[in-house]
Amino acid sequence: MSRTRPVPVPAARRDDRRHEVHPPKVELFDPAARTNTDPKGFVRAVDTYRETPEGLFMARPVDGHPRIAHFQSLLLPELGLRVSKWRPRPGVDLGHDFYLDVVDISVDDRSTWRTVDLYLDVLVRTGRDVRVEDTDELLAAFRAGLLDSSTVQRAMERTYRTVDGIAHSSYDVDAWLVTLGVTPPWID
């Protein structure tokens, strides 16, 4: 019988402290203006926007971040996910290959995409493991009345479905996306 080893805390999370209860984070993606407005309201220039049959792909640099140099994200409205690949700065181990945010996604009449973060994150080390983060934040937001029970249930169901699919695809996010009919859009 083999012993199961615990999944280590990813390097990206080792210095985290307890989080304050906060409302769901909202982010805007404006392909026409080639901008991405982060949850703090900072407007960032985007290198690449590309609509795909399944959603919206974005790639942009991350200025001023000590660990992340560049990232790419694929917004998948039908799945309620934002799938991201982050490129670290030299010498940095992010502790994951893919970072998936569980989100609600909408598009307004001006074709601006909007995500509402539902707190749960799925971190994947390709071929190795999957880890769910921020369950504590989801439950704290629910207890504080920032989310209703149907939103919490939707977030948890998306997370379970995502973890199950990735695990059944040998912890390979790209292979899992292909099983869903999604072509991985990543720029190397």
N, C-alpha and C positions, 0 to 999 in steps of 0.2 A: 504494500500500500504506500503510495507516495504522499508526502506531506505537502499541503498547499501553502505556498508562501504568500504573505500579504502583498497586495499591490502597493508599491512605494508611493508616497506623496510626490506628485510631479514637481520638478524643480521650480516651475513657474508659480507654484502655490506655497512653497515652503516658508516664505516670509509673510504670508497672510496672517492677519489678526481677525478676530471676530468682526463680522460685518454689522454695520448699522442697518436697521430696518429701513427700507427705501421703497418708493413706488416703482413699478416696472419701468425699466429703461426703454426709451423710445429713440430710434435711430432712423434717419432719412437718407434715401439713396435717390439722387436726381440725375438720371442719365443725360438729360438735355443740357443741364448746367455743368455736367461732369464733376459733381461734388457729392460728398458724403458728410452729413451732419451727425456728429457723434452724440451720445446721450447727454454730454455736458454742454452741447450747443456749439462746439467748435466745428467750423466748416473746413473740410479737407478736400484738396484737389485729388481727382481720381485719374489714374493713367488709362484704365480700360473699363468700359462698360460694354456688356454684350448680352442681349436678350437671347435666351435659349428656349426651346420648346417647353421646358419644365420650370423656368424661372429667370433669374437675373444673375449674371456673373459680374464681379467687380474685382479690380486689382489696383492697389495703391501703396505708396510708401508710408511708413510710420515714422514721422519726424519726431525726434526728441525722446523716443522711448529707449530706455537703457538695454532692453532685451530683444525687442522685435524691430527688424529693419523694414519688412514689407509683408503685406498679407493679401491673400486672395479669398474671396467669399462667393459662395453660390447660394442664393436665396431660393428656397423650394417651397412655395406657398401650399401646395397640396400635402406636403409632408409636415409643414409647420416647423421647418428647420433652416438654419443658416449654417452651412458647412464651410469651414475655413481651414486654410493652410497658411501657417505663419512661417516666414523665413527669419531665423534668428540673426542677431549680430554675431560676428566672428567670435568663436570660443564659448558661445552660450548654448546650453542644452535646455530647451523649453520643456522637456519631459513629456512631450506628445508630438505626434505627427499631424493629427487632425483635431480640430476643436469645433464641436457642434453645439450651437445655441438652440434651445427649444424656444420657439417664437411664434407669435401670430404675425401674419404678413398681409398687408393690403396695398392697393395701388389706387391713387386718386385720379381724378379726371385730367390732371396735367402729366400723368405718367410718372409721378414721384412715388417711389416705393417706400413703405413705412413698416418697420418691425417693432413689435412690442415684446420685450424679453420676458419670458416666463420663468426666469431664474435658473432653471436646470441646465446644466452643461454636460456634454458627453465628450470625454477626452480619450483619444485612441492612439496607442502605440502600435503601428502597423505590424501585423503578424504576432503580436505579443499579448495585448490586453485592452480592455475598455474600462473606463472609470466614470462614474456619475458624480458631479460636484454640485454643491450649493442647495442640497435638499433642505438644509437648515434655513437658508434664505427664503425658499418657497414657503415653508411652514410658518416662519416668522411673519411673512407678508400676509398669509391667510389669517393668522391669529390677530394681526393688526387691522384686519378688514380691508386690506388693499386688493385682495383677490377673493372672488366667490368660489364656492365649492366646485362648480362646473368647470371653471378655469383651471383649478388645481388638478382636477381629474383629467382634463384634456392634456395638461402638461405631463402628468405622470404616464398616461397612456402612450403619448408620443415617445417619451423617453424609453419605456419598456419595449415598444416596438422597434425603436432604433437600436438599442443595445442587443436585442435578440437577433435582428437582421445582421448587424456587424459581427456578432459572435459566430453566427452560422456561416459567415463569409470569411472565416479564418482571420478575423480582426483586420480585414482589408476594406477600408471605406470605399475605395474605387471599385472593387469587385462587387460590393454591396450595392453601390449606386447603379452599376450595370444591370444587376438583377431587377432593379426597379425601372429600367428603361431610361436611365439618366446617363448621358455621356459625360465622363469627368472632363471639366473644361480647363484644367490647370495649365498655366504658362510656366515652363521650366526656367 
